[in-house]
Amino acid sequence: MTEHTFRLPDIGEGIAEAELSTWRVKVGDVVREDDVICEVTTDKASVEIPAAVGGTVTWLGGQAGEVMAIGSDLIRIDSDEAAASSAPESRAEPGAPASPAPAPTRPAPTRPATPAAPRRTAQSAAVAQARNAAGRPLAAPSVRGRARDLGIDLRQLRGTGPAGRILAEDLDDFLLHGPDLRSSVGRTRRTGTEEARVTGVRRTIAERMARAKQRIPHFSIIEEVEVEALEELRAKLNQRFGTERGKLTLLPFLLRALGEVVVDHPEVNAHYDDEAGVITRHEALHCGIATQTDAGLMVPVLTHAEARSLWDTAREIKRLSDSARERRIGSDDLSGSTLTVTSLGPLGALATTPIINHPEVAIVGVNKIAVRPVWDGRTFVPRRMMNLSCSFDHRVVDGYVAAEFVAKLKMLLETPAMLFMEWRDD
């Protein structure tokens, strides 16, 4: 019997500490070598930590939500070979509770019967209160007399007797539980609460969003864009090439347009180190793609968007978003963005005010496409329209510069042929 103490391993990229997000084991569990014992979260990604040996867990070095230094004691495992070999051959899915061993069969103890408390039946919520010809609730004289003695207004009750008649049991039920708060459609008041610790990716999101709002003076520009021509082009490209190359969404067109616009506005495709007082403008467009996952919002990075074709961009967006949602994305794919795009797809509202991904200085928000009446100079015509919601860091980007940036983005999206032309002057 040998007890091993294992430390939180170096996760790389110079990270000094990590948050212990979830334990997959508890004291007394038997694990095999390479079984996942816990999950830790850094600023870049979530990482699963495997067991280095098999055996019985005898001690855990922290609680979920605790931030631990790299190299600190994480877990102790007693590598008794007999215990290790008794671990089940089939491993549970990550996060699934282990199946308990079957308990020995014992005769069930006999308990004295207790009278059941009067209860509200389904009928009491579904049957409207019956009334007699005089408009009074239906009830026997004895029930009326008892209700009068108790000071109970029969109009507060729902009868469970034939035709909705109020019975003596309904009075008892009223005395036990009070008025029936359910309406005739069966609605009830909800009073439960639930507490959840802010840990893992959710805590990282909270900290980043708070830092961004505290340190960055945001301002937003919302512009209406007609996407009729772009949507027609997208539909034709998907019809012609979709089977062999994959379907195109709006995002590849947007990223292609951004790759053009940031050439004229490098101050938008930049980082601002406010502590050092340094602005770093980037020629490459490494675009963060805000992606919703079960663990919270993640921002995988599509590198060199300015150099990719529409279909290459579409494939890379799918790869990154799938990897993020399946929790198998690497830290390299979660760092290095210079400008972020966020979209809620068809769930998007008319307008949003997205928060900048610090230390970037701008973010582009895509709202849903809707058909709206547009004046063409003679009459109103239906057009597919979309609002762009762009937020900027006012310390770095002036309002006039931001307005120019959005106007050029609008022009390219409304005239998608420009996206495929060499229209710049050398």
N, C-alpha and C positions, 0 to 999 in steps of 0.2 A: 504494500500500500504506500503510494507516494503522492504527496500533495504538491501541485504545481501552482505557482502564482504567475499570472500573465498580465502584462501591461498593455495599455492602450497604444497600438502601434502607430508609427509615423505614417500619415496618410499622404504626405508629399506636398509639394508647392509651398514649402516653408510654413505650413500651418502649425501653430503652437498649441491650439486647443480645439476641442470638438464637443458638441452637445450630445449627450447620451439620449437618443430619441426614444428607443424602444428596446426592452429586454425581450428576447425570444425564449429565455429559460428562467427558471427560478431555483432557489436552493433545494436540493434533493433530486433534481432532474438528472437523468442519465443521458449523456450526449456521446456521440461518436465524433471522431476526428473529422474536421471540415464541416460539421453542422454549424449553421448560423446561430450565434449566441446573442447578438445584439445588433442594433443599427445606430450609427452615429451620423450626425449632420454637421457639415462645415458651411462656410459661406458659399461654397461652390457646388456641393453635391451631398447626397446621402450615400453612405458606404456601409455595407454589411460586413461584420467581423466574424470570421469562422473560428471554431474551436481548434486549438493546436494539437490537442490530444483527446482521447476518449476517456470517459470516466463520470464520476458523480460531482455535480456542482455543490460546493460547500460554502461559498461566500461570494457575494456580489459587491463590487466596489462603488456603486452609486445608484441613484434613483433616476427614473426617466425624467428628463427635463434638466438634469444637472450638467453643467459645463465642466469638463475634465481636461486637465493638461495632458498633452502627449507624453507618454512614458509613465503615467500614474497607474497604480495597481487597478486592474479592471475586474479580474475574476480569479477564483481559485477552484481547481478541479482535482479531485482525488482520482488518480489514474489506476485504481484497483482494477485489474484485468477482468476479474469476474463480473464486476459491475458494468464495465464497458461492454463486455460481450453480451450482457443481458439487454442492451438497448435494442429496440425493435428494428427489424430490417427495413421496413418501409418508413420513410421520413414524411412527416406532415408537411403540408405546404407552409411557406413562411407566414408566421402570424397566426396559424391555426392552433387551437388548444390541443394538447396531447390527450389521447383517449385514456381514461382511468382504467386501472385493472378492475376486473369484475369482483364485486364484494361477495363474501360468503352468504349463502342463503340462510335467512333466519325467519322463524315464524313471526308473522306480524302481530304486534301486541294488540290486545283487545281494549278499545277505549269506550268509556260510557257514552252513550248517545246524548247529544245536547240538542235542545230545541233550536231549530233554525230561526234566525231573526226574520221578521217580515221583510220582503224585498220587493223592489219595483219590478214588475214584469215588463216584457217588451210590449205587451198590449197597452200598458198604461201610457207609453210614449207615443203609440201609434193611433189610439182611438181618441177622437176629439170628444170633449166633454159633452155628454148627452144632457138635454134639458127637457122639462115637461112643457105642457101647453102654456103655462104661466111664465116660462123663461127661467125657471129655477132648476138647478142641477138635480138629476134623478137620484133619489135616495129614499130608503124606508123611513117611516116616522121615528123609529127608535134611533136610527143613525143621525137623523136631524136633531133629535133631542140631545143625544150625547155630544154632537158637534157644538150645539148651542151652549151646553154646560162647560165645555172645554174652551169656548171662545174661538172656535175654528170657523172660518168662512169657507163654506163648501166650494165656492168658486175657485179656490186655490188648488183644489184636488182634481185628479183625473181618475174616474172610476174604472175599476178592473172587472166589474160585474157584467152581466148580460146587458147589451145595448149601452155600455158605458156607465151603468149604475154604480154609485159610490157605495162601497160595502164597509162594514165595521173594520175589516182588515186594512182598508185604505186609510182609516183614521189612525190605526196603530202605526202604519207606515209613515204617516205624516208626523206623528209624535216622535218617531225614531230619527227620521232623516230630514224633517223640515219640508218646505214647499218643493214641489217638483219643478226644477229650474229648466227642464227640457221643454222646448216648444213643440208644436204639433208636428214638426218635421224631424223630431228626434235629436235636436242639437243640445249639447251639454256644455257647461262651463269647464274650461281646462285650467288647472291650477298647478300642474307639475313644473319643476325646474330641473335643469341639468347643468352641471359645471364641467368644464373641460380645460385642462391645463394647456397653455400655449407653448408647444414644444416643436422641435424639429424644424421642418421647412416653414411651417406657419409662423414660428417665432422669428425666423430669419426674414420672412416677408414683412412682418410687423416692424422689426427694427429698421429695415431698409426704407420702408415707406415713411416712417416717422422721421428718419434722418433727412430724407429728401424734402419733405414738407417743411421741416424746421430750418434747413440750411439753404434751400433754393427758393428765391422769389419767383413763383410761377406766374406766367400770363398765357392765356390761350386765345387762339384764333380759330373760329369755326367757319368753314366755307362750304357752300353748296356746289356740287359738281354734277354735271350731266354725264351719265355713263352709258347713254344709248348706243353710241358708236362703239365704245369699248366692249359692251356686252354682246353686240352683234358680231364683232370680230372674234371674241372669245368663243361664242357658240359655233362659228364656222370652223375655227381651228380645232375645237374638240370633235366636231363632226368629221373633219378630214383626217386628223392625226391622233385622236383620243385613244383609239384601240391599241395602237402600237407604241405611242409615246406617253400615254397617261393623260388624265383630264387636267385642264388648267382652271385654277380659281382666279379671283381678282388679284390676290397678293403678288404673284409673279410680275404682273403688269405694274403694280405699285412700286415694287422694289426696283424694277428697271427704270421707272420714272425717277425714283429717288437717286439712283446712280447717276443720272444726268444732271439733276438739279443741284446736288451737292458740289459739283464741279464749279458752279458759279457762286455757291454759298458754302465755302468750307467752314465758316464759323458755326454752322449748324451741325456739321459732322465732326464733333470735337469733344474733348474732355476738359473739365475745369477743376484743377487742384486748388481749391480755395485756401488751403492752409499754406501752400507754397506760393500762391498767387501766379500760377502758370496755366495758360491755355494751350492745349496740344491739339492742333488741327490734323485730321487724317485724310490722306488721299484715298485710301481703300475704304469701301463701305462694308463694314462688318455689322450686319443688321441683326439685332436682337428680335426674336419672334416670341412675344408674350403668349404662353401656352398654359391653359388651365389643366391641372391634373388632380387626381384624388387627394394628393398630399398638399395641394395649394398651387399658387402661381409660380411657374418656372419660366426662365427666359433663355432658351437655347440660342446659339449664335450661328447665323448663316454667314460664312466668311466670303469676302470678295463678291458681294452681290453685283458690283458694277461690271464684272467680267463674265457673268453666267448667262446662258440662254434661258428663255422662258421655261422650257421643260426641265432643264437642269435645276433651275431655281425651285420649280414645283416638286421635283423628286427630293431635293435636299430639305425642303420645308416638311414634307411628309416623314422623311427619315428622322429628323430632329424631333418633331412633335410626337411621333410614335415612341421613340426612345424615352422621351420625357414622361409620357403617360404610363409607360411600362416600367418606369424606375430603373432603367438600365443605361441611362445616359452618363457619359464620362465627364469629368471636370473640365476637360479641354473644350468640350462643346458648350460649356456654360460660362465662358469668360471671354473677354476681349471685344465686346460689342462697342460700336461707336455711335449708333443711333438705333432706337427701338421702335418697332411697329406693334400696335396692339389692335386686335379686332375681336368683336363678339359675334361676328357672322350674322346670321339672320336674327339672332336675339338682340343685336345692337339697337340702341335707342336712336332718337333723332340727333342727339348730340351728347358728348361726354367731355370730361375735363381730365384727361389722363395725367398721372403723376410721373415725372421724369425719373429715369433709371440712373441714379447718381453713380459715377461722376459725369455722365453724359449731360448735354445741355438742351436736348430736344427730344420729343416723342411724337409720333404720328398715330392718331387714332382713327380707325375705319368704322363708320357707322353703317347701319343696314341700308340696303337699296330699296327704294319704294317708288311706285308710280305716282307722280304728282302733276297737276296742271301747270304748264309753262306757257307764258305769253310769247308768241313768235313774231309780234309786230302787227298781226292782224286778228289773231284769235288765240284761244287757249288750246293747247295740244297736250296729250298725255306723253310724259317723258319719264324714263327711269332716272332717278336722282339719288345721290348719296352725299352725306355730309362728311367732311374731313374735320377732325378735331385735333389740332396741333398745339402742344404746350411747349413753352420755351423758358429758358433760364434768363431772366431779365438782366442779370449781372453781365452776361456775355453777349446776348442777342438783343439788338434794339428792335422796337416795334416795327419800324419801316423795313428792316432787313427780313424780319419774320413774315411780314405781309408780302414782300416780293417772293420769298421762298414758297409760300402757299399758292400765290398766283401762278407761278411757273409750274408747280405741281399740278394745279387745276388745268392749265393749258395742255399739258402733255396727256393727261387722262381723258380730256374731252376730245383730243385730236390724236388718237392712238397711232396713226400712221407716222407721226413724228418720232415715236419710240424706235422706229426701224430705219431712220434716215441719218446720214452723216450731215447734220445741219449746222455744225459749228464752224465758225471761221477759224482758219489756222493762223 
